[in-house]
Amino acid sequence: MVVGGQQVAAADGGTFETVNPATGEVLATIPRAGIQDVERAVGAARDAFPAWRDTPTLERVAALNSLAALIEEHADVLGHIDVAENGSPIREMRKDAGVAAWLIRYLAGLALQVRGETLPSDPSRFNYSVLEPFGVIGRIIPFNHPALFAGSRLVAPLVTGNTVVMKPSEYTSISALKIAELASQVLPPGVFNVVTGFGQEAGDALVRHPLVRRLAFTGADRTGRAIQASAAAVAVKTVTLELGGKNPIIIMPDANLDDAIDGAVRGMNFTWQGQSCGSTSRLLVHSSLRQEFVARLAERLEAMVAGAPDQLSTDTGSMVNPTQYDKVLSYLEIAKSDGARVVTGGEPADVPDLPHGLFFRPTLLEDVRPDHRIANEEIFGPIMVTIPFNTPEGAIQIANGVIYGLTASVYTRDLALAHRFARELQAGMVWINDSSSHIPGMSFGGVKDSGVGREESFDELLSYTQSKSVTMRFA
């Protein structure tokens, strides 16, 4: 682990293994942090905070830009680390380091805009507000884009003057440790720390630490609610959560079908085995198009190539771990018992050279009702369900009829209808005639059980600050 600028083992010597999900081979032995290790990391971050807070803003920006350059320099290494640990194809994972570097530069470039305001009253007073850092930030990141999240989710807290203790997923720790190693070249010791281990141990210790007043988590909604409860049991903390989704993609009768099919494949993130919170896993198709659209979409999915994640010819790789793989199998059986029909997929993918890999074919289901579990619960796997509708009102009702509200996608050429969908769909991000794209500078985050808070924008910077009002009466 990297604590206080030093590479350290767990205090009690505890370790765990990280495994390549495509081969079943052990990649590395990782320190298993406990309460004592989190205490040490938070202590290092606390000690580094005053000097980092008082470092001129442009010097913090310069340090983070240097880190972005180092991440770009090591992009190929980080991409291959993520492929080995995560199982997703190299042609997707190799992009993530570049995106992380871009986000670091973008958010760091906004640092001088993080400022307060003056308020007029009368000539005997001067009133103003300032935005100040919290102190030590706890940041817990998921397994689906390890290098991207490790790199990009540290910049907003750091550039606003906070220090960070990050815990990556126990399934994908190595790229976060590599980025922490790079960061130690350009950041003072203790400003950025990484502890590795399990959520119920290191993660909970970080959430409950009394000095960590600001927490951010990306992951499952159940874990997010547990974090809220654990944090509240200790102190009043500011917690932001980017959680799951059961996201709809709506195809209207006037849609450009070629674009819509591309959008359905892309939006479901099959190239990450569906392991994305933003995946548009509920396909709502107008009844007049259902038969044609489903048939054409099934052809596209059947043509996707499952294979070794480190090969450029691979379209879909391995699920990240046996738990996710078994979850996909269990939900498929639940769906079948409820009467759903498999159009394509619905079984493991055969990759002869990798018999121990966790490969599963992209799956499309029909005869799914809005009240089925498969249509309401996030799977985080390569299963898309098809639900027909007849009117815009019906589509909106079905789309909003789940506890989640992260993303939604609509394909239509009707401008007035597009604006109606954008207004009435309960989601933090709505795409019209598009899917899955993250627009530079546009906030990303959810409503309802998909979370609270926004990232990838100026809103993220502001969220790591606290406002202080000052009123000064002249003698």
Buried (B, 14 or more C-beta within 10 A) or exposed (E): BBBBBEEBBBBEEBBBEBBBBBBBEEBBEBBBBBBEBBBBBBBBBBBBBEEBBEBEBEEBBBBBBBBBBBBBEBBEEBBBBBBBBBBBBBBBBBBBBBBBBBBBBBBBEBBEEBEBEEEEEEEEEBBEBEBBBBBBBBBBBBBBBBBBBBBBBBBBBBBBBBBBBBBBBBBBBBBBBBBBBBBBEBBBBBBBBBBBBBBEBBBBBBBBBEBBBBBBBBBBBEBBEBBBEBBEEEEEBBBBBBBBBBBBBBBBEEBEBEEBBBBBBBBBBBBBBBBBBBBBBBBBBBEEBBEEBBEBBBEBBEEBEBBBBBBEEBBBBBBBBEEBBEBBBEBBEBBBEBEBEBBBBBEBBEBEEBEBBBBBBBBBBBBBEBEBBBBBBBBBBBBBBBBBBEEBEBBBEBBBBBBBBBBBBBBBEBEEBBEBBBEBBBBBBBBBBBBBEEEEEEBBBBBBBBBBBBBBBBBBBBBBBEEEEEEEEEE
